Amino acid sequence: MSIYLIVVLVSVTIAAFSQILLKKAASKSYSSVLREYVNPYVIGGYGLLFLSLFLTMFSYRGLDFTSVP
């Protein structure tokens, strides 16, 4: 198993956790519009999405574009 395949699997797992964080943030009600977008769930969720993006881009170095979802 190549390191690139492991990286893409970790990237998909991180993306799934980020979606869970964003869903938890969306299910809460907030007192202001600013608090809806600036809270730990949203910031953490988008941070994990960006990490997943860069890990997926890194994995494209060693894998074919057609084999990576």
C-alpha positions as CSV (number, residue, x, y, z in Angstrom):
1,M,0.0,0.0,0.0
2,S,1.5,3.3,-1.0
3,I,1.8,6.3,1.2
4,Y,-0.4,8.3,-1.2
5,L,-3.3,5.9,-0.8
6,I,-3.0,6.2,3.0
7,V,-3.0,10.0,2.7
8,V,-6.1,10.0,0.6
9,L,-7.9,7.7,3.1
10,V,-6.9,10.0,6.0
11,S,-8.1,13.0,3.9
12,V,-11.6,11.4,3.4
13,T,-11.8,10.6,7.1
14,I,-10.9,14.2,8.0
15,A,-13.5,15.5,5.5
16,A,-16.2,13.4,7.1
17,F,-15.3,14.7,10.6
18,S,-15.5,18.3,9.3
19,Q,-18.9,17.7,7.9
20,I,-20.0,16.4,11.3
21,L,-18.7,19.5,13.0
22,L,-20.5,21.8,10.5
23,K,-23.7,19.8,11.0
24,K,-23.5,20.2,14.7
25,A,-23.0,24.0,14.2
26,A,-26.0,24.2,11.9
27,S,-28.3,22.5,14.4
28,K,-27.7,25.0,17.1
29,S,-29.4,28.4,17.4
30,Y,-27.4,31.5,18.0
31,S,-28.1,34.9,19.3
32,S,-26.6,36.8,16.4
33,V,-25.5,36.3,12.8
34,L,-21.9,36.8,13.7
35,R,-22.0,34.0,16.3
36,E,-23.4,31.6,13.6
37,Y,-20.2,31.9,11.6
38,V,-17.6,32.6,14.3
39,N,-17.7,29.7,16.7
40,P,-15.4,26.7,17.3
41,Y,-17.5,24.2,15.4
42,V,-17.6,26.3,12.2
43,I,-13.9,27.4,12.4
44,G,-12.8,23.8,13.2
45,G,-15.0,22.3,10.4
46,Y,-13.7,24.6,7.7
47,G,-10.1,24.2,9.0
48,L,-10.5,20.5,8.7
49,L,-11.9,20.9,5.2
50,F,-8.9,22.9,4.1
51,L,-6.6,20.3,5.6
52,S,-8.5,17.6,3.7
53,L,-8.1,19.6,0.5
54,F,-4.4,19.9,0.8
55,L,-4.0,16.3,1.7
56,T,-6.0,15.2,-1.3
57,M,-3.9,17.5,-3.6
58,F,-0.8,15.9,-2.1
59,S,-2.1,12.4,-2.8
60,Y,-2.6,13.3,-6.5
61,R,1.2,13.3,-6.9
62,G,1.4,9.6,-6.6
63,L,-2.1,8.4,-7.7
64,D,-4.1,8.7,-10.9
65,F,-6.8,11.3,-11.0
66,T,-9.3,8.6,-12.1
67,S,-8.6,6.4,-9.0
68,V,-9.1,9.1,-6.4
69,P,-12.7,10.0,-5.5
